[in-house]
Amino acid sequence: MQRSSDRWISIALSVLLHGALLAALVYGWLLYRKPPRPAPTLAIEATVVDARALRGTPQPTPQPAPAAAPPQTEPQPEASGPPQPTPEELAQRVQAEQAAQRKAAEEQAAKQAAEQATKQAEEQKAAEARAAQERKAREAAAAQKRAEEQQRQADARDASDREADLKRSLAAEEQASIARAGPALANWQSQIAAKITRAWLRPPTARTGIECMLYVTQVPGGEVTQVRIGECNGDQAVRESIEAAVYRASPLPPPPDPALFDRNLKINFKPD
């Protein structure tokens, strides 16, 4: 980048150069205006004759003297090239050159100012971009922290819910165990077996003393979804009739205690 002192030195040297050029032109113009030197006088040759020597000799007819040649002047050298500028023109040229230099200096200063402004704008833009990036990073970190805290709270709630469900399940199993240990379970199973017996259509091949183990799957409400015949002393017709009887007995009687409800029932079917 050009310093201000260098620019002023260049301007001073230029002014001195133009001043020297103007002085040389004025000096040449003064020499050109100096009056020409006088023409040299032509010398006339003559011979001195004694009058006494001429007395005895006839006098020749005097001849008219030749007319003196006009004085000759030195030929002025013809001017070659364009005419020399006048001092006014030289001053105008110097002023024009100084104006051009000032204009160039102003343009250079304006260019430097524009470059400085552009540089400052770019630096400000870069600073704003860095600030925006840092702000986004802080916001992202805060959002991640909030998300982690929310996840931690959700995990804590899930753990608490699982613990509560486990406690309820354990309590229900304990209550069911207590109920199954008493006569309520046996009474419920006998009610189911009685309803199946009423729905059974005894085939002709069924003999006395039939005993079969039934594996019944139900849903809440007592609706039967699956029946499987285990050990049974009846033939195929008896087994199929008992399976059909279980589906006809659906929905099965509800347990006297909801804690006794079981989806998978094991019922010993003895119709006799």
Secondary structure, 3 states (H helix, E strand, C coil): CCCHHHHHHHHHHHHHHHHHHHHHHHHHHHHHCCCCCCCCCCCCCCCCCCCCCCCCCCCCCCCCCCCCCCCCCCCCCCCCCCCCCCHHHHHHHHHHHHHHHHHHHHHHHHHHHHHHHHHHHHHHHHHHHHHHHHHHHHHHHHHHHHHHHHHHHHHHHHHHHHHHHHHHHHHHHHHHHHHHHCHHHHHHHHHHHHHHHHHCCCCCCCCCCCCEEEEEEECCCCCEEEEEEEEECCCHHHHHHHHHHHHHCCCCCCCCCHHHCCCEEEEEECCC
